[in-house]
Amino acid sequence: MVYGGAPWSRRGPRRIGHPSATVGQREPSPPVDAVDPSCDTRQVGLCEQVFDRSSRVDRNDPRHWLLALCAIRGINWSLLAREAQRADGVDRLRSGHVAEDSNQAEAARELISEHADKIEPLMERVRRELEVAVRHGARLITVLDEDYPTNLRLIFNLPPFLFVRGELTQDDAYSVAVVGTREASEEGVAKARKMARALTADGVTVVSGMAAGVDTAAHEAALDAGGRTIAVLGTGVAHTYPKQNLGLAERIAAGGALVSQFWPSTPPSSYTFPRRNVVTSGISQGTVVIEATSTSGAKMQARLALEHGKRVFLIRSLVTDQPWAQKYVGRGAIVVSEVGDVIQHLRSPRAVSELVGDRQLALNLDG
């Protein structure tokens, strides 16, 4: 079924020549921050100049149309991300065409049709969020962009966009997440640091969630060793959580990247942190769990990584102590004693790109 609606069907040039090769992404719409402390009031003129360049909504830019679709309350973001990667994906979405055959797809068709004459509020939401991103030094990357993380393209519930502070590189495809409990023991912190340092020594980008405990130890150790690290945020880029990691966040932005799958204004909440685990798993090749109980978010990430077809590495002591870890070994998780047990399972960035190319070809043939 294809819906008309002139506002959605107007075509515009693509940003690039062709599209780049459970827990869903159905997002509520938290309010945009009214006050933004990062814009120095002594430099208001400069901020306004930046807004003019970077926060203006361009209706010829398919990335902005993708964000407008994401602003429709109740629409599934992962579905939009998958559909947008097909040939002429955003144009097809704007006309109400969804190739997938699922309940999510049918709901998306109906929602797009219902909003065909409500474009202005959606574009205004996009403009406001882009303005918040600019104020916080973040840039937009979408599934339409060539620099969207290659590992992330390989999961089924990928986000349609990211806001990034710092820089992502192609070599970040050679990456591993190091995660664990916020209430880590001294031994757990020491193991996280040791693993992060060893991964860094082999040129691996260390990914984590910037939470207290194991995450913080992993980020700090990677930076202290002169390596790269990526923090996947459980908030929008306008927020730092926990507050005590503000200094760490600035170090990561300078020597790696802060990445958020949420609208920039999104505050921390009960729904954001489980979804953060999806991207932490997806943006890396595998997940090392250092220390985690059966109720830990790190256990959830291990489950997601298995569902994503990623490698799950469990520290031997964790498997000895935790029944859930023993069960995960039966599901395919790998018990590790040293960093070499992790490294031997990693692909080169080029190999990951080839997998993405195969996935893109399959999407286009299916669409």
N, C-alpha and C positions, 0 to 999 in steps of 0.2 A: 504494500500500500504506500503510495506516495502522496504527500500533502503539498498543496500549493503554498499560498501565502507569500505575497511579493517581498516582504521584508527579509524573509529567509532565503529566497531563491535568487537574489541578485548575486551574480558571480563576480569574483575579483581575482587578480593574479595571485599565484601561490608565492610564498616567501622563498621557497627553494624549488628547484626544477621538478622534483618528484617527492612523494612522501618518503621519509627515512624508513630505510629499512628498520561458606567459606566466608574471607573478609573483603567486602566490596568497597567501593568508593562512592557511597551515597552520602552527600555532604549537606548538613544544615548550613544556614547562613548566619554566622555570628556577626554582630555589629562591627562596623569600622571604627577604629580608635578615633576619638575626638581630639586628643592631644598627642602630639608626637615629639618627645623630648630630644630626638636625635637631630632635629633641624635647628641649628643655632639661630636664635632670633636676631643675632647681629649679622647674619648672612641670609636674611630672608630673600633679598634680591637674587642671590646666587641660587637658592633653592627653587625659586620660581622659574629661573632660566632652565634648570634641570628638568622641572616638571614639564615645561613646554616641549622639551626634546623627547622625554622618555615616557611620560604618563598620558600623552594624548592617545585617544583611541582612533585607530586607523581602520576604517571599514573596508579597505582593500587588503587588509592583513588577515589571512585566514587564522593566524594565531589568536587574534582578538575575537574573532567569531567563535573559535573553540572555547575561549574563556566565557563568552556570553552564553553559550550553551551550558557550560558548567554552572552558571549563575541561576539556572532554572531549578527551583527547589524540588528535590525528590528524584532528579534524574541520576542515573548511575554513571559515575565518573569513569570507572574502568571500561564500561561499554563504550563511552565516547572515545576513550583513548585507543581502544582496539579498532573502532570504526574509522577514526581519523587517519589511521596509518594506511588505509586502503587508497588506491588511486582515486584522486578527487574526493577524498573522504569527507572533508569539512563541507564542501559544496553539496555533497549528497545528504549529509546530516541536516544541513539547513533546509533542504527541500523535503525532509521527513523520511528519507530513504535509509533504512538500517538493514544491513545484509544478514546479520545474525537472526536466527530463529529461536527466540527465547522469550520468557515472560518479561525480562528486563528490556529486551528490544521492543516489545509491543508497548510497554509503558513509556519508553522513550519516544516512540512515534506519537503517542497521544499527547505527551507533554510538549513536544515541539510544536505540534499543531495548535494546542491551546495558547501558546505564547507567540504565535505568528504576528499578532498585532500589538505585542508588548515588548518590543525591542529596546525602546529607549531606557526603561528602568534597568534592563540587563546590562546595556552598554555603560550606563552610569555606574553600576556596581563595579564593572571592570575598570573604568577610569579611576575610581576612588581607590581600588586595591593597587593598581599600578602606581598611583601616587604614594601610597604607603610604602611600597617596595622601594621606590626611588629614594625616599627619605631615609631608608635604612641601608642604602648601598647595595641593594639586591637586584639581580637581573632575572628576567623570565626565560625559561627554556621549556619548550613544549615537545610533544612527540613528533611535531612537524620539523623540528630542527635537527640538523646533523649532529650537534653536540649533546643531544639527549643521551644519557648513560646507556651504553650498549647492554650491560648485564640486565638493566631494568626492563629493556624491551622484551626480554625472554620470559617474563612472567605474565600470567593471565589477568591478574588484577593490578596492572600497572597504573600509575597516576597519569592523567593527561598533561599535567604541567608540573614544573618545579620552580621555586624561587630560590636563587642561589646567591650567597655571599662568599666571595673568594673565587677560586677557579677549579673547574673540573677539567681533567686532561684525558686523552685517549688511554694513557697508561694506567688510569684508575680502574680500568677493566680488570687489571691484575690486582684484585682486592679481596680481603677477607674481613668479615665482621667478627669482632671480639666482644662478647656480651656476658652479662651475669647480673646477679642481684645488686640492688642498691645498698643492702645491708651486708656488704662483703666483710669477711673475716680478714685479718692481717695476711693470712696465707693466701686467701683468694686474691687480694690486691697484688701481692707479690707475684702470683702466677699470671695475672693479667698483664702486669708490666713486663715480665719475662717473655711472654708470648708476643706481645706487641713489639718489643725490641727485636726479637728474632725475626719476625715477619718483615719488619722495616729493613733489617740487614740484607734480606733477600730481594728488596725492591718492591715488596707488597704494600699497597695502600691499606691502612687500617681503618675500618669502618666501625662506628659505634653510635650510641644514641645520646651521648652527653649527659646521661643520668648520673647520679651520685654512685659511688662504689666502683664496681668493675669497669663501667663505661668510662668514667673519668680517668681511672688509672691507665686504661688502654690508650686514650687520646694523649694524655700527658707523656707517656713513655715513648709513643711514636714521635711526638714533636721533639722531645729531649734527645732522641737518637738521630734527629735531622731528617726524619721521614715525612711522608704525607699521611694525612688523616682526614676523613670525612665524617662530620657529625650530622646524623639525620634527626631533625628536630621534631618534637611532639607538639609544636606550636607553629604559628606563622613567624616569619622573620622579624616581625616587630617586637617579639618577646624573647626573653632568655629564661629558660627554666632548666634546673633550679637557679635562683638568683645568684648563688655563690659561685656559679660557673661563668659569670660574665667575663672575667678576665680570660678564662680558658676559651670562651667563644671567640674573643678577639684574636687569640693566638691561632686558633684553627682557621679563621677567615684569612689570616695572613699566610699560613703555611699549608693550606688545604682548602676545604670548602664546608660551609654550613648549608644544608639542603633542607627545604621544606616542601611538602606536597600540598600544603594548605594555603588558603587565602592569607596574604601577609598579615592581616589584622587578627587572625584567629588566636585566642588566648588558650592556655592549657586547660584541658577538660578530660573527663572520663572517656570520651570517644576518640580523642586524638592520639593517645599513646598506643593503644592496640594497632591503630592504622599506621603509626610510625614504624612498628615492627615489620609491616609488609614491605616498606621501602628499604629498611635496613637489611632485610633478607634479599630483596630483589636487586639492589644496587651492587651487591657483592657476589662472588662466586660461591662462597660457602660461609657458614657460621660456626665459630668456635664458642662453645659454652663453657665458661670457667667454673662458675659456682651458682647454683640455682635450685630453689625448692620446687615442689610440684605446683605452687601457685604463682611462681615468678613469671614476669613477662618474657624472660629469656627462654623459658620452656615453650611459651607460645611462639616465639620466633623460631625455635628449633622445629616445631610442628609446621609452621608456614614454610620454612626452608625445604622441608621434605616434600610438601605439597607443590612447591615451585620447581622441584627437580634439582635443587641445589644440594651441595654437600653439607652434611651436619657433622661437626667434629666435637666429640665430648671428651673432656679431660678425664684421664683414667680414675682419678680420685672421686670425680663426680659420679661416674658409673658405679664405683664401689659403694658410695654412700646413698644414692638416690634410686629408688625402685623405678621411677618414671624414666630415668636415663637408661636403665637396663632394658626396659621395654622398647625404647627408641633404637637401641642397638639392633634389636630384632626387626625393626622397620627399615634398617639401612644406614643408621648413624654409624660413624667411624670412631673407634676409641683411639685417642692419641696420647703419646707420652712425650713427644718432642716436636719441634716445628717441622722437621722433615716429614713427619706423618701427614702434615697439612699440605706442604709445598708440592709433594708428588702428585697430588690430585688436581692441581690448578692448571688452567689453560692459559695460553698467551693471549694478549689483547687481540691479535690478528685472528686467532681461532674463535674467539668470542664473536668478532665481527662477521665471520663466515656463518656462524649459527644464526645471527640476526638476519643476514641476507637470505638464508633459507626460509626463515620465518616470514619475512616480508613477501617473498615469492609465493608462499602458501596463502597468505592473506589476499593477495591480488588475484590469484587463481580462484580462490573461494568466493571472492566478491563479484 
